[in-house]
């Protein structure tokens, strides 16, 4: 899970420059934080339990606190973006301005393309947020909060209806996207590399190289990650027993599932459920179809 917001702050701002080989080691959620972000350069792919989206320059992203996701960069050269995370206590003011329905829509879509005018305005807003963060004083929490509200309003006013860039990205990475979609639909069957490659009409050797070059992981490791991402959703979204969750996620043995979960997540499934329940987090999975 992401590093929490420091005590005494309502926000955490992180301006990142990474090369195109970076990929999150495993899927995680923000926990008790919501996120917004802006891409300066490069392209990134965000993989969730039921959706794959691309983020590129002139788009913004919205990450719900409990959205289990994994991010990887899929372009050449340096990728630069800014992530702005804020406490749940800030939501009331945002929703009071834009409404709950609009708020939910942004976090369901995750990636929002902007018009050129809105892109320029958002670029100015994030620069002001970062400047205030870097010169933090007793007024900064209020100033950043107001700037974040402006961020939401500008995005709603300046959304672009053009999907051309996203379509190009999907074609460019079509084989990998199709393979991930296949795993998301069939993970409980524990599909082999060969079976998945056959399903997306490429060789198993080529598919193996795609996972390594684009996601910096192996096919088997990614399949495990998909299973555990769904397990995390079930742990705080249902009252199913660990054995039932293990079975639904493609594990024939609950002990093996518990060992795999603890190895990857760092705690047992039951402790994970207890931690999430004690923090009163509610589950969230975007309602859009997997291939949207």
WOLIN-V533164 format. One record per residue. RES is the residue in one letter. PHI is phi as a letter, one per 30 degrees, with the letter a starting at -180 (* if undefined). PSI is psi as a letter, one per 20 degrees, with the letter a starting at -180 (999 if undefined). NEAR is the number of other ideal C-beta (glycine too) atoms within 10 Angstrom. Layout:
RES:PHI:PSI:NEAR
RES:PHI:PSI:NEAR
This chain:
X:*:q:15
X:d:q:17
X:d:p:10
X:d:r:14
X:d:p:17
X:d:q:8
X:d:p:5
X:j:i:7
X:c:q:16
X:c:i:17
X:b:r:22
X:b:p:18
X:c:p:18
X:b:o:15
X:c:o:15
X:b:q:12
X:b:o:12
X:b:q:14
X:d:r:11
X:d:j:17
X:c:i:11
X:d:p:15
X:a:p:18
X:e:p:16
X:d:h:11
X:a:r:17
X:d:q:22
X:a:r:17
X:b:r:24
X:d:i:22
X:i:d:17
X:c:k:18
X:b:q:22
X:c:q:22
X:b:q:20
X:b:q:24
X:a:r:22
X:b:p:26
X:c:p:20
X:d:g:15
X:a:q:13
X:i:a:22
X:b:p:21
X:b:q:24
X:c:p:24
X:c:p:20
X:c:p:26
X:c:r:24
X:e:h:19
X:b:k:19
X:a:q:23
X:b:p:20
X:b:q:22
X:c:q:25
X:b:p:27
X:b:r:20
X:e:q:17
X:i:j:20
X:b:q:24
X:b:q:26
X:b:q:23
X:b:p:20
X:c:o:23
X:d:q:23
X:e:h:22
X:c:j:20
X:d:o:25
X:d:p:25
X:b:r:20
X:b:p:21
X:c:p:19
X:b:q:19
X:c:p:22
X:b:k:21
X:b:r:17
X:d:q:10
X:i:a:11
X:d:p:13
X:c:p:24
X:b:p:15
X:a:r:23
X:b:p:18
X:c:p:18
X:b:o:24
X:c:q:23
X:b:q:24
X:d:q:18
X:d:h:13
X:d:i:10
X:d:i:18
X:e:h:14
X:e:g:8
X:d:h:13
X:d:g:22
X:d:h:15
X:d:h:10
X:d:g:13
X:c:i:17
X:j:q:12
X:d:h:11
X:d:g:8
X:d:h:16
X:e:g:18
X:d:h:15
X:d:g:15
X:d:g:20
X:d:i:19
X:d:h:17
X:d:h:17
X:i:g:23
X:c:p:19
X:b:o:22
X:d:q:22
X:c:q:23
X:d:r:15
X:d:h:9
X:d:g:11
X:d:h:20
X:d:g:19
X:d:h:14
X:d:g:18
X:d:h:22
X:e:g:15
X:d:h:13
X:d:g:19
X:d:h:23
X:d:g:13
X:d:g:16
X:d:g:23
X:d:g:17
X:d:g:11
X:d:h:19
X:d:g:19
X:d:i:10
X:b:l:8
X:d:p:15
X:b:a:8
X:d:i:6
X:c:i:9
X:d:h:17
X:e:g:18
X:d:g:11
X:d:g:16
X:d:h:23
X:e:g:17
X:d:h:12
X:d:h:20
X:d:h:22
X:d:g:16
X:d:h:16
X:e:g:21
X:d:g:19
X:d:g:16
X:d:g:20
X:d:g:23
X:d:h:17
X:d:h:12
X:c:k:19
X:d:p:17
X:c:p:16
X:d:i:6
X:d:p:12
X:c:j:10
X:e:g:9
X:d:g:16
X:d:h:16
X:d:g:11
X:e:g:12
X:d:g:19
X:d:h:16
X:d:g:9
X:e:h:14
X:c:k:19
X:e:g:12
X:d:g:16
X:d:g:22
X:d:g:19
X:d:h:19
X:d:g:23
X:d:g:24
X:e:g:18
X:d:g:18
X:d:h:20
X:d:h:19
X:d:h:14
X:b:j:16
X:e:h:21
X:d:i:14
X:c:i:10
X:h:l:14
X:d:q:20
X:d:r:13
X:e:g:17
X:d:g:13
X:d:g:13
X:d:g:21
X:d:g:22
X:d:h:15
X:d:h:17
X:c:j:18
X:i:l:8
X:b:r:18
X:d:q:11
X:d:h:15
X:d:g:11
X:d:g:11
X:d:g:22
X:e:g:15
X:d:h:13
X:d:g:19
X:d:h:21
X:d:g:14
X:d:h:11
X:c:h:19
X:c:i:21
X:h:l:15
X:a:r:19
X:c:r:13
X:e:g:23
X:d:h:12
X:d:h:16
X:d:h:20
X:d:g:21
X:e:g:22
X:d:g:22
X:d:g:22
X:e:g:23
X:d:h:24
X:d:g:24
X:d:h:23
X:d:g:26
X:d:g:25
X:d:g:22
X:d:h:19
X:d:h:25
X:c:j:20
X:c:i:15
X:b:r:13
X:c:j:8
X:d:q:15
X:d:r:12
X:e:h:20
X:d:g:14
X:d:g:13
X:d:g:23
X:e:g:24
X:d:g:16
X:d:h:16
X:c:j:23
X:j:j:19
X:c:p:24
X:d:i:9
X:b:p:12
X:d:h:16
X:d:g:11
X:d:g:11
X:d:g:22
X:d:g:18
X:d:g:13
X:d:h:19
X:d:g:27
X:d:h:14
X:d:g:10
X:d:g:17
X:c:h:19
X:j:i:11
X:b:r:12
X:d:r:14
X:e:g:23
X:d:h:13
X:d:h:14
X:d:g:19
X:d:g:20
X:d:g:14
X:d:g:15
X:d:h:20
X:d:g:11
X:d:h:8
X:d:j:11
X:h:k:8
X:d:p:17
X:c:q:10
X:d:q:17
X:b:p:20
X:b:p:17
X:e:q:19
X:d:i:10
X:d:q:14
X:d:q:8
X:e:h:15
X:c:k:13
X:d:999:12
